[in-house]
Amino acid sequence: MSLVAGSYERFIWGFKLKTLKHSQETLTLTPLFTFPSHISPIRSVAVSGSAAASGGADDTIKIYDLSTTSEIGSLNDHSATVTALSFFTPPSLSFPRNLISASDDGAVCIYDADPFVHLKTVHAHKKGVNDLSVHPSGKLALTVGRDSCLAMLNLVRGRRSFFCRLGKEASIVKFDLAGDKFFMVMDEKVSVHESEDAKLVFEMDNQKRVLCAAPGTVSFL
């Protein structure tokens, strides 16, 4: 398993997560690479198999090959800070099929990942995109933005298929592992919805603002 991290100091780090030989329960991080990749702070990263990507405030996406621990190219189709990145990798493949990116001007770019070719730009929001999530099928994606709206994108046709106002800005949106449900984070609140019609299933209030969240393998809903 690989771990990639970016910083406001423009540096990106790559690590390999391994189990120690004498203990299958103990994990260790082995450094793979460290170098200044962007000319501005790194705002987003994504990893799938041997491919990794980072997005920065320099409006650029950098692509990396983890098998050779090297940077292999740049994508320059955004005109604002790249705020979110997500790969889509079919279960039958070891390398991603698509890369989806979003930026601070509300745009979402769709790329073919083999090779990395820009396919379409969709203007999903009137303000910056905070987060995006690709459905396990790879056919659609959800985005939330600073315009306090939720958008659904048809990745096959390359267009926005659904748009609604939330009443409050959401910072995180994620599908669950099966794609049947998705959840959003709004400050201290986490809401879970049906993917088919966005029907509210469950809400949870936290004592402090939620900064990060991820779907788990066990569901209690």
Secondary structure, 3 states (H helix, E strand, C coil): CEEEEECCCCEEEEEEEEEECCEEEEEEEEEEEEEECCCCCEEEEEEECCEEEEEECCCCEEEEECCCCEEEEEECCCCCCEEEEEEECCCCCCCCCEEEEEECCCEEEEEEECCEEEEEEEECCCCCEEEEEECCCCCEEEEEECCCEEEEEECCCCEEEEEEECCCCCCEEEECCCCCEEEEEECCEEEEEECCCCCEEEEEECCCCCCCCCCCCCCCC
